[in-house]
């Protein structure tokens, strides 16, 4: 017998989860998507729900009695939080017959918080994964149903590891969790608080590059901030964000010095290595460029020094 599911989420991840659950015959009693962005395209979850003819709401908050009464009236068996960035109160989480499950892109209890993938890379972890858990009133603290692990490669960035590894793994884990719940076999493994870490949302104040730090630490910051918020440093008065990094070994010169700018990228001296950068963006512009494009505009040159 299929479950009656209320789905809360956003973006392509929740869209894919919805499609998978719908194809497996589960009854989606309601979809909660984000409010429309002014002048933007509708969220993919909203578009999919409309395509499937499913009941849809776009609340800006789940707080208050009206939101609770609406959710309770759905009479759902299970709520699924698939990439949720707003607070869902505990009374809503517990109102479905089988409560709620939530996706998180890290191996909980490590890297609780909204920017788990960023911090996984910034801290230099060698592996990561996804967790589906039973949420409670804490931040990513509830008992675990499923975890799946993947190694982190040196060429991984926050963007690549999410879209190429954690996205498909997370969808698979949610579907498997629903199957376990439907069969009455879903575990609830208490998280080990002695292993817990929590980091704040990764924002601009965390993305400033200090080229005097060890090479691996600088490299991890750049790839952990790629694509957002974009690790940055100043060179000759211009604030530039760095993307598509690679790390080369060997001594290279004064940290922060631009060693070369070629079609294959820009090379910057580090403390114990060389940082190779494939794309850059002026902080005053939205578009990314190759380093050679900024060289042609006179913004970058061999011999420039980041931090100046």
N, C-alpha and C positions, 0 to 999 in steps of 0.2 A: 504494500500500500504506500503510495507516495505521500510526502509530507507537505503540509501547508506552510509556506515559507514567506516571511517578510524580509526583503533584501534592502539593506542600507549601504550605499557606496557611491563611487564616482569613477569617472574616466574609463579607459579601455579595460582595466582589470575587472572592474565590477560588471562592465558590459559582457566580457567573456564568461565570467562566472554565471551571470544570468542566462546566457545562451546555453551553457552546458547543463545547468539545472533544468531549464525548460525542455531541452532535448531529451532529458532522462525521465520526463513525465511528472516532475514535481509541480505542484500547484503553487504558483507565485501569487499570493493574495494581495501583495502591495509592494511597490518599488518606491524607495525614497532616494531621490537624486538631488544634487545641489541646485540652488537657485541659478537661473540663467545669468551669465555674465553680461554686462551692458555692451551691446553691439557685437557680441561674440557668437560663435556657433553653439548649439545646444550640447550639453554634456553627452558623451556617447551612451551612458547608461539611460538617460532620458530618451534618447533617440531609439534605443533598442526596445525599451518598455513600450513606447508609442507604436513601434513597428509590430510588436507582439500583441497590442491591444490590452495591455495590463494596467490595472489601477496605479496611478502615479501621484506622488506629492513631491514638492520641492521646498521643504522647510529650511529656514535659516537657523533654527534652533529646535531642540527637542525638550527644552525646559518648559515647565508650566503644566497645569492640569489638563488643558485642552489637548496638548500633544500626547499626554499619557492616555487620556480617555480614547482618543482616536486610535492609538496603537493597540490598546487593550481590546477594543471592539473588533479588531481584525481576526481575533480568535486564532492566531497563528500557532502552529506547533513549534516553530523554530524561527529565530531571527538570525540573519547572517550579516556581519559587518565586513564588507569587502572594500578595503581602502577607504576608511572613514577618518576625517580630519576634524570633526566637531564632536563635542562631548555628548554622549548618549547616557542619560541618567540611569542609575542602577534599577530603579523601579520599572523602566522600560525594558532593560536587559532581561529582567526576571519575569516579565509578564507572559511571554509565550509558554506553552505547556512544557516544552523541553528547554526553556531558557534561550540563550544566545551563544553564538560562536563568533570568533574574531580572527582575522588574518593579521600576522605581523611579519615583516621581512627581516627577521634576525633569528638567531638561536637563543630564544629566551631561556633564562633571565638576563642574558647578556644583551646590551644595547636596547633597553627600554626607551621609549620616547619616539617623537615624530620624525626624527632624521636618522633612523637606525642604519640605513645603508651607507650614508655619508660617514658616520662615525666608525662603522666597521672597517672601512678603507683607511680613514685617517689614522686609526689606531694600529693599522698594519696587520689585521687578522689574516690568517692563512686559509680560513674557511668561513663560510657563512651558511645561510639556509633560510627556511621559512618555518613558522610556527602557527598552528591553529589552536586556539585555546578558548576556555570558557571565561569571558570577561567578568570582572567584578568592579567594585567601586574604585580600585586602584588603577594606576597607569600601567597596563600590560602585565598585570600581576596574577591573573587567574590561572587555574589548573590547565595543564597542557593535554591536548588530545593527540596531536601528531606533530612531529618535526621531521624535516627532510634537509639533508646537508649537501653542500656543493663546495668544491675547492675554489679559491680565489686565484686567478692568474695575474701575472705581473702587468698584462695589458688591460686588465679590467678597470673600468671607471664606475662611478655610481650609476651612470646611465646604462652602460653595457651590461653590468651584472644584474640590474633590475630587469631590463627588457629581454635579455637573452637567457637568463637562468632563473631568477626568482619569480618573474611573472608566470611562466608556464608551470613551474614547480608549485607556486601558490594556488593556482587554479586547481591543479590536480589534488593538492592537499585538502582544499575545501570540499571538493566533490567526494573524496575518500572519507572525510570526516562526516559528511551527511549520510553516506552509506553506513558507517559505523553506528551513528546515532539512530538511524532508521531500524537497524538490526538489534538495537539495545546493547551494543558492545563497545561504545565509546568510552575510553578511559578518562580519568581526571587526575593527572599526575601533578602533585604540588610542586611548584617551582622552588629551587634551592636558593634561598635568600642570600646565602653566603657567597654565591656566584653572581649576584645581581649587579648590573651597572645601569646607570641612567644618564643620558646626555640631553641637553636642551636642543631645540630646533637649530639646525646649522644655518647660520646667517652671516651677514657681511663681517661682523666683528670676529668671526672665527676663521675667515677666509684670507686674511692678510698674510702674505708670505714673508718669513724672516729667513733670508738666504744664508745667515750665519749658522743655522741649525744643520744637523747632519743630513746628508744627501737623501737617504731613505725617508726621513721625516718630511722633508720638503716635497718629495715625489708623492708620498701618500696623501699629503694635504691637497695637492693639485688634482689628483685623480679622485679623491673623496669629495671634492667640490665641483666635479664635472658631471652634469652640466650646470647644476645650481648649487650654491650661488655664484660659482666661478671664483677660483683663487686668483688673487691680484697682487700686483706690486706696481710701483711708479718708476718710470724711466724718463729722464729729461723732462719732467713736468707732466707727463701723460700717465694716467692710471690705466693699466692694461690687465685684462683677465686672460688667463692661460688655460688651454684645453688640449686634449689628446696628447697626454704626456708619455714619455718613455724615460728610462733611467739607464745611463751608460756608466761603466766603471772607470776608475783611473783618476789621477789628479788632473786638474784642468786650469787652475788659476784662481784669481780672487773671486769668492762666491758672489754671484749676481752679475758677473761680467758676461756680455753677449759674445760668444766665441765665433759664431758663424750664423749666417742666414742664407738658407738654400731652399730649393724647391721641396726637398724632403722635410724641411722644418728648421726651426731655430734651436741652437745649442747654447745653453746657459751654464756657466761654471757653478758648481755646488761645493760644499764642504765635504769632499770625499767622493765626487762623481760629477756627472754631467746630466743636466735635465734637457731632454729633447722635447720640443713643443711643436705640435702640428697645426694648431689653430690659435688665434688670438682675437680679442675683442676690445676695442676702445670702450671705456666705461660710459662714454657719452653717446655711444651708438648701440643699436640692437643687433646688428649683423656681425657674424664672425668672419674673419679673413685668414688667409695664409699669412705667415710672417713676412713673406716677400712682398705681399700687397701693401703692408704698412711700411716696409722698407722703401718701396717706390714712392710712397707719399711723404717720406722724410721723417716718419714717426720713429722708426727703428733703424739701427745701423749696427754693424759689427763694431765692437768696442764700446757700445753703450753699456751703462751699468744700472741694473735694477736696484732700486733703493735710493737712487739719486733724485 
